[in-house]
Amino acid sequence: MRKPLYVGLVVTAILTLVGLLAYFQHPAGEPVAVHWNAERQADNFMSAFPAFFLMPLVALVTALIIVGWKYLEPREEHWKQSEIAVSRNILAVGIALFFAQIGIVAPTFGWQFDPVLLVGISMGIVLMVIGNVLGKTRSNFLIGIRTPWTLSSDEVWNRTNRLAGRLLVTAGILLVIIYPLVPDDWRIPSIFILVATAALIPVVYSFLLWRREVQAGKSGDSGPGNNSI
């Protein structure tokens, strides 16, 4: 599982570099905005050091938790077989944190940006990255669509996560396209609607697949079957 660790370290290094550049550029003693409300007004501030290095710290801790999960994962072999998907999930977290870091350092460099738009676009990209590899995960207890029905059958897991991956990619594409076009009042709800739809459909689908397996006389943890929904 070296690749996920390398990805995590590279992401942390990039975020740290951006933070360092901003730290030495920022006026001494001046607070840094780290959060904006729906009206695009800064409503939370920090001193420069924690503000510019919070995202790198979050990236490093997240990567270490995900990489270290192999020592806690009951299905260790499945976790090892999901190495590419694990790496891409760390990358997806890194992308989200990179956009957040850009939003934090932007005022220091005099960059103009729309914080509300930044959130939507970054979320869309993250959904596409995660969805692109979700179907490649093997059954585990940390990453993927984990329901009682997917965890009871490898076939249900594989088919459910392939569907979820396609839905997440579609949701991400739609979010990137429509987010700049919808009114401000509908931007945050649009994220919720797309993500909730992409998440709930696979949950229901996993139950239907599992019930079909049970009706066909299969037991939990059975091998691949030929039934379809």
GIVEN-V871553 format. One record per backbone hydrogen bond with DSSP energy under -0.5 kcal/mol. NH is the residue of the N-H (numbers start at 1). CO is the residue of the C=O. If there is no record, write none. Layout:
nh=NH co=CO
nh=NH co=CO
//
This chain:
nh=5 co=1
nh=6 co=2
nh=7 co=3
nh=8 co=4
nh=9 co=5
nh=10 co=6
nh=11 co=7
nh=12 co=8
nh=13 co=9
nh=14 co=10
nh=15 co=11
nh=16 co=12
nh=17 co=13
nh=18 co=14
nh=19 co=15
nh=20 co=16
nh=21 co=17
nh=22 co=18
nh=23 co=19
nh=24 co=20
nh=25 co=21
nh=26 co=22
nh=30 co=27
nh=32 co=46
nh=34 co=44
nh=35 co=44
nh=37 co=41
nh=40 co=37
nh=43 co=35
nh=44 co=35
nh=46 co=32
nh=51 co=47
nh=52 co=48
nh=53 co=49
nh=54 co=50
nh=57 co=53
nh=58 co=54
nh=59 co=55
nh=60 co=56
nh=61 co=57
nh=62 co=58
nh=63 co=59
nh=64 co=60
nh=65 co=61
nh=66 co=62
nh=67 co=63
nh=68 co=64
nh=69 co=65
nh=69 co=66
nh=70 co=67
nh=71 co=68
nh=72 co=69
nh=73 co=69
nh=76 co=74
nh=79 co=75
nh=80 co=76
nh=81 co=77
nh=82 co=78
nh=82 co=79
nh=83 co=80
nh=86 co=82
nh=87 co=83
nh=88 co=84
nh=89 co=85
nh=90 co=86
nh=91 co=87
nh=92 co=88
nh=93 co=89
nh=94 co=90
nh=95 co=91
nh=96 co=92
nh=97 co=93
nh=98 co=94
nh=99 co=95
nh=100 co=96
nh=101 co=97
nh=102 co=98
nh=103 co=99
nh=104 co=100
nh=105 co=101
nh=106 co=102
nh=107 co=103
nh=108 co=105
nh=109 co=105
nh=109 co=106
nh=110 co=106
nh=110 co=107
nh=111 co=106
nh=115 co=113
nh=118 co=114
nh=119 co=115
nh=120 co=116
nh=121 co=117
nh=122 co=118
nh=123 co=119
nh=124 co=120
nh=125 co=121
nh=126 co=122
nh=127 co=123
nh=128 co=124
nh=129 co=125
nh=130 co=126
nh=131 co=127
nh=132 co=128
nh=133 co=129
nh=133 co=130
nh=134 co=130
nh=135 co=131
nh=136 co=133
nh=137 co=134
nh=146 co=144
nh=147 co=145
nh=151 co=147
nh=153 co=150
nh=154 co=222
nh=155 co=222
nh=157 co=150
nh=157 co=153
nh=158 co=154
nh=159 co=155
nh=160 co=156
nh=161 co=157
nh=162 co=158
nh=163 co=159
nh=164 co=160
nh=165 co=161
nh=166 co=162
nh=167 co=163
nh=168 co=164
nh=169 co=165
nh=170 co=166
nh=171 co=167
nh=172 co=168
nh=173 co=169
nh=174 co=170
nh=175 co=171
nh=176 co=172
nh=177 co=173
nh=178 co=174
nh=179 co=175
nh=181 co=178
nh=182 co=178
nh=186 co=183
nh=187 co=183
nh=187 co=184
nh=188 co=184
nh=190 co=186
nh=191 co=187
nh=192 co=188
nh=193 co=189
nh=194 co=190
nh=195 co=191
nh=196 co=192
nh=197 co=193
nh=198 co=194
nh=199 co=195
nh=200 co=196
nh=201 co=197
nh=203 co=199
nh=204 co=200
nh=205 co=201
nh=206 co=202
nh=207 co=203
nh=208 co=204
nh=209 co=205
nh=210 co=206
nh=211 co=207
nh=212 co=208
nh=213 co=209
nh=214 co=210
nh=215 co=211
nh=216 co=212
nh=217 co=214
nh=218 co=213
nh=221 co=152
nh=222 co=219
//
